[in-house]
Amino acid sequence: MAYANWHTLSKLAGSGNDTVNATAAANNTGRNARSTNVTFSAAHCADVVRTVMQKGKPETTALQPTAAVQQAGGTVTLTGTSNSKALTFALGNGDLQLSLPAAYTANGAQTANGADISGDPGATAEYNYAIQFSVPANADTSAKSRQVIVTDDAGNQHTCTVTIAAGDAFLNVTPASIELEWDGSDSEYFTVESNTNWTVS
């Protein structure tokens, strides 16, 4: 049986005393170590089987650092990579109103927030994940933001700041005119609708 192709050998044949070097040809992005057998054969000799092992990558998670949304709002998808068996998402500081989804996509499969990922794909390789938020429109004249924090099973945390652009300023006053009695016995009012500071002069 041939050895795995994630490593290479410096030579596949020789004579007499020699050395054969094994070198990793690919990164092991999974948490778990992996191994393969190498079989040395010679005429009139029993095969000699030796093992080549490669350590697993320490548990790691990455998340995009920022995401921007237009003032009209909409859907924003945050993406990252991990080799953890479970990811937990939480909302951090900020004034942008977001609702935390109950599930996200890990390695192409829907996964409940904080639950173990089906099949534990991170044991053997890093996988992609994505979580989607609905962002309401911003009617204020200042931008708003909110932190989204992902924590992997080893306790590593990464934060993405979601920012929505400032809304357009508006000023509406009704009615177009008011009329007061000649003797000052009444009062009428204007109704002001605005999302910014205003003055009357």
N, C-alpha and C positions, 0 to 999 in steps of 0.2 A: 504494500500500500504506500502510495506516495505521501511525502510530508506536505504540510500545509504551505500555501504560497505566501504567507505573511512574513516568511524569513527566507534568506538565501544562504547557500553554502559556497565557500570559496572554491571548492572543486568537487567533482562527483566521481573521481577515480584517481588512483595513485599507485605507487609501488614502494615497498619498504617503509621505513619510518617517515612520517610526515605529520602535518597538522591540517585540520579542516576547520575553518572558521565559520561560525554561524552569525549572521547579521540580520537584524530586523529590517524588513523591506517595507513595512507598513506600520503606522501607529496603531496601538490598541486603545481605542477610545472608550471601550467598555470598562466598567468597574472591576470586573472579574479578570483574573489572570487566565491566560490560555496556553495550551501546550500541544505539541505534536511530536510524533516519534520519527526518528531517523534510523534507518536500518543499514548497517554496514555488512557487506557480504564478500566472501572470498571463496574460491574453489576449495572444496574438501574441508571447509570450516563451517561451524554452526553460525547462523546469522547473529549479529550483535545489535541489539536495539537500544538506542539512547534517546533521551527526551530533551527537547528544547522548549523552554518556557519563556513567556513574556508577561511581565507584570501588567496589571490593570491600571488604567488611568485613575488618579484620585477623583473622588466624586466632585463633579463640577457642573455649574449651571451658568448660562449667559442669557442676558435679556437686553434688547435694544434700549439705549439710555433715554431716548425721547420720542415723542409722537405728537404731531400737530394736527389740529382739526380746524376747519374753516368756521367762521362765526355762525353759519347756518346749522352747525352740528352734523350729526350723521354717525356712521359706524367706523370705529377704529379697531384695527387688529394689531396686537402686540405679539412679536415673535421672538423666539430664542432657541437655544440648544441645551441639552442636558444629558447626563447619563445616570441620573438619580432614579430610584424606583418610585418616588412620589414627589409631587410638587404642590405647594400650598400658596395660594394667592390671597393677598390682603390689600386693603386701601390704606394709604398713609396720609400725610399732611396735604392740605390744599383746600381751596374753596370751590372747585368744580364738582358738581353733584354727579356722581357715578354710582351705578348699582353693580355690585360684584356678581358676575355670572356664577351659576352653580357648577358649571362644567367648562372644560377647555379641551382642545385637541392635542393629543400626545401620540407621536408616531402614527398619525392618521386616524386614531381612534378616539371617540368621545370618552373623557375621563372625568369623574367627579373631583371637584376641588379637594385636595388633601388626600385622596384615595390612592392606593397602590395602582400603578399603571398595568393594564392587562398584559401578561406575557413578559413583564420586566425587560423591555428592549434595551435599557441602559446597562444591563449586565454585560452585554456583548459589544455594544457600540453606542455612540452618541445618537440622539434622535432629535428631530425638530418638534417644537410645540408652538401652539398659538392660542391666544385668548382674545375674545372679541367683546367690545363694549359699545353700547349705544350712548352717544353723547348728545345731550339736549342743546338746542340753539342758545347762543349767548346774547341776551338783550342788553347787557350792561356795556358801558363804554370802556371797560378795562378787561384785559385778558384774564382768564382763569386757568388754574392748573390743579392737578391732583397726582399724588404719587401712587403707583401700583407696585407692590412689593411681591416678589416670588421668593419662596424659601424652599430649598431642597431638603432631602431626608437627612443630610449631614449637618443641616443648620446654616448653610451658606445662603446669604441673602443678596438679592440684586434688585435695583429700583429703576423704574421707568417713570419719567414725568410726562404726563399727558397734558397738553396745553391747548385751549381753544382761543381763537382770535377774538379780539374785542368786537363788540357789536357797534353798529352805526349809531351816532347820537341822533336823537329826535326831540322835537318840541312841537306840541300841538296845543292850541288854545281855542276854546269855544265859549260862547258864540262869537261871531265876527264883530258884533257890536252890542252894547247894552244901553238902555235909556233910563235915566233917573228922573223922578218927579222934580218939579221946579222948586218945591219948598224944602227939599232935603229930608223928606219924611220916610224914604225907603232906601234900600240898598240892593244891588244886583251883583252877581259875581261871575268871574271868568273861571272856567275849569281848565287847569293845566295838566297835561300829560307829558312826561319827559323821563328820560333815563340819564340825565346829566344835570349839572348845576345851571341855574338860570337866574336872571335878574329882571326887575321891572324898573323902567325909568320914564 
